[in-house]
Amino acid sequence: MKWLVALLGMAAGLAVPLTVKPAEAQGAATAEAIFAGGCFWCVEHAFDEVEGVVATISGYAGGAVAYPTYEQVSRGGTGHAEAVKVVYDPQKTSYEKLLAVFWRNIDPTVKNRQFCDVGSQYRSAIFYVDETQKRLAQESLKALEKSKPFAPPIVTEITRAGPFYPAEEYHQDYHHKNPVRYTYYRYGRGRDSRLEELWGKKKP
């Protein structure tokens, strides 16, 4: 089931801001995380395949403009990044696992760009929602800097999450709704070939 609040907001054609809460504030039934890694269609797809993920929501994070539209964000200037909010069951998966999936599905060596998509709206970022997530994200970055199989430095930002605005309904579950267009887009952007070049064929 897609996240109810997002659907209610998008039913009116507006992006309604969602406050992301740490696990302890939700009774630990579910926890939430926000990641930006270029095209949110592709990031959403990656996390949908993780056992223990309850829902994924494509949207906009890290900007200064309230209620942004896709047209505004894609033009640049709002400060937002295309991002995905991941709702997960901490009993079935962990934030550390989500971090591992995130790193292996982005190019962390480029600033304000992911693959053929260029601009700050396509930057890679980890938006932490509490101090525990901040610590774990920083630890994962340090570990990756020691073990990374590529030479360039990692430029992915780690920053506190602000309001998260769900994207318009037609962006949600895009890889399910439009599998042919999605596959063509992903292949045409060279995402998988670059990921294999960076990380090899093994998945986390």
N, C-alpha and C positions, 0 to 999 in steps of 0.2 A: 504494500500500500504506500503510495507516495505521500509525503509529509502533508498533513491536512492543512496546516496553517498556510503553507505555500500555495496550495491549490485554492484556498478561499481567497487569498490575496490576488492571485492571478486571474481568478474568475472575473474580477472587476477590471482586468487589464493593467493592474498596477503591481509594482514590486513592493511587497510589504516587508519592512525590516524585521529580521528574526534575531533575538538575543540568544547567543550561544552560551549555554550554561555548563559549568564543570560537572563531572559525574556525581560528586557528593551532593550537589544542589538538587539533583534529580532522584535522590534515593538510590543511586547507582544502578537503577534498572537499565538505563541506557546512558551513554556518554556521547559527546559530540566533538568534532574536530573540523577544522577548515584548512584546505590546501589549495594553492593556486599553481597550475603547471601548464599554462597555455590554454588551448582550446578546452573549455569545460566539458564538451561532449566526450573527449578522450579520457580526461581525468575521471569523470563519472563512471565510464565504462570500466576502468581499471579497478576502482573500489567496489563496483557492483559484483565483481568476481571473488571478493574476499569473504570467506565464511565468517559469520558473526556480524556483518554489516547489515543493519536493519533498513536503512534508506540512504539515498544520496540525492542531493539537491544542487543543481547548477545555479549559480548566482554571481553576485558581485560583492567584493570585499575590499577594504583598504582605501576607500575613497572618501572625499569630503562632500559630495553632492548627495542629497537625500533623494530617494525614490528614482534612481537612475533607470533609463531604458537601455536596451541593447544598442540602439542607434547612438545614444550618447556615449556609452562606454567604448564601443568599437571605434568611434572617432578619436578617442583619447581626450585627455583634459579633465576628466572627472576624478582622476586619481585611483579609480577602482581597477582591480584585476579580475579577470574571469576566474571564478573560484568554485569549489565544490564543498558543501557541508556534508560531512559523513556522520551519520547516526549509527552507533554500533553497540553491541552487547558486550560489556567488559568481561562477562563470564565465558565468552566464546572467542574473543580476540582482544588484542591489546593495542594501546596507542603506539607502542614500540613496533608492532607489526605493521600498523598503518604507515608509520614513518618509513619503514623498509620498502613498502609498496610504493610510496610516494617517490622516494629517491630513484627507484629503478624505472620509473615511468616519466621522468623529466630529463632535460639536459641542464644540469646545474652549473654549467660553465659559461653561460651567456647571460648578459644583463638586458632586461627589457626586451626579451625575445624568447620564443620557443619554436624551434624548427623554422618553418617559413612564415610564421606569424610574428610580426614585428611591432613593438610599441610597449609602453609600460603596462598596458592592459593585459599583456601576455607574459608578464614577468612571473618567475617562480617564487613562491613564498609559502612559509608555514605561519599561519595565524594562530597563535596559542591563546587559549581561553583561561588559563590559570597558571600559577607558578610551577605546578608539576609538569604540565605540558611544555612550558618554556625550558625547564631543566632537561627534560628528556629530548627535546628537539636540539638543544645545544650539545648534549652528549652525543646524539646521533651524528651531528655535523662534525664534531671533533673526531669521532671514530672513523667516519667516512674520509676525512682529510688524510688519515693515516693509511687507509686501506684502498683508496680509490684506484681503479685500474687505468686512469687517464691522467695526463700531465697538467692541463690547465687548472687554475684555482676554482673553488666553488664560490659562486656569487649569490646563491639563493638567500633571500632575506628571511629572518625570523623576527616576527613582530606581533605585538598584541592585537587580538581581534577586536574590531569595533562592530558596528551594525552590519549584518549580512542581509542582502536583498536578493530574494529568489528571482531568477530570470523568468522571462515569459514562458508560458506553458509549452509552446512549441519547441523550446530548447530541452525540456525535461525528457529523460529517457530517449534521447535522439537516436542512439545506436540501436534501440529496439524498434522505434517508430519508422525510421528511415534507414534500414540496414545497407541498402545499396549506395545511397548518397554518402552515408557515413564512411563506408569502406573506401569509396572513391576519394573522399576528402582526406582520410587518414593516409592512404597510400600516396596521394598526390603531394602531400606535405612532407613526405619523407620521414615521418615520425618513427616508424618501426625500424627503418634502416639505420637511422641515427642512434636510436636506443641500443641496437645491437652493436653498433660501432663503439659506443661508450661502455656498455656493460656486458657484452657478450650475449649469448642465447639463453643462459640460465635465468629463470625467474626467481624472485625472492620467496 
